Amino acid sequence: MPEPTAAGSLQFDLQSHSTRSDGALEPAEVVAAAAQAGVKLLALTDHDTLAGVPEALKAGAEHGMAVVPAIEISAIDGGGESATARELHILGYLVDHTDPEFTTTLAGFLADREQRTLRMGESLRALGIELDEQAISARVSAGEPIGRPHLAEAALSHPANAQRLREEEIDDVGSFIRAYLIEGRPAFGLRVTPTVAEAIRAIHAAGGVAIWAHPFWDVSDPVEVLATIGRFRALRIDGVEAFYVTHTPEQTKLLANRCRELEMLSTGSADFHGPDNRLFSRFMAFETYGLEPNLGPIAALLN
């Protein structure tokens, strides 16, 4: 296992999103914004697609920035025999974005994501929420992925929902998703594929390393998080996104220390989605709390 790398000297941010999934900027614009913020090592990690990677790599070369070919795959975790299935995210870094087999595999994952999104749209309509059908249809017709943020935007932009959303104190994409489209909310729907194991295998087959994204964003119980890391390690996951913009000092230290004990990679990000996003708008807006990330082979791109 490579020696841990110091965050301060790297100036890295290993998760960001463009218009190819649920971000606000084009891939080249994401790279330009990161460069302006002082990022030296960036990953564009659009959901279930590599469509923005070539543009990001080209922009990285223009700005003198190392860009990691990467992706964020939404995956199903059964959580063991007695646990309820849930959706977690697996980051893939250093993948071969030109690999036709990987591209075909991702197309299947993306198709399932789209169908899940359409099912959730039907659930919203059943709840009396109108959607801007033209906006959704335009993305589908253009071959662009659709996800929960696009459903939220379609609901927020429809005037028929204005009074209801005001009464429910919903005023942006994030608050809509939290009210309707996450686990336990009335319009949420689970996807069918891939499983976490399938996502890890696909990333490895494409030459990449697999990382569990933002554990405490999805799982609140520290004991459960540690148990999940143990299960995923048995599936040959390579590491954990220990350093994350919403992780507390206690959560960060727990994750980083566990990664060190298990000789796993420990990465970090601010999960940039756009300059106007309420939570995810600033590059490198995460803390290491004096701990050293271990980026392993990802850091080699800086050499």
Buried (B, 14 or more C-beta within 10 A) or exposed (E): EEEBBEBEEBBBBBBBBBBBBBBBBBBBBBBBBBBEBEBBBBBBBBBBBBBBBEBBBBBBEEBEBBBBBBBBBBBBBBBEEEEEEBBBBBBBBBBBBEBEEBBEBBEBBBEBBBBBBBBBBEBBBEEEBBBBEEBBEEBBEEEBBBBBBBBBBBBBBBEEBEEBBEEEEBEBBBBBBEBBBEEEEEBBBEBEBBBBBBBBBBBBBBEBBBBBBBBBBBBEEBEEBBBBBEBBBEBEBBBBBBBBBBBEEEBBBBBBEBBBEBEBBBBBBBBBBBEEBEEBBBBBBBBBEEBBBBBBEBBEBBE
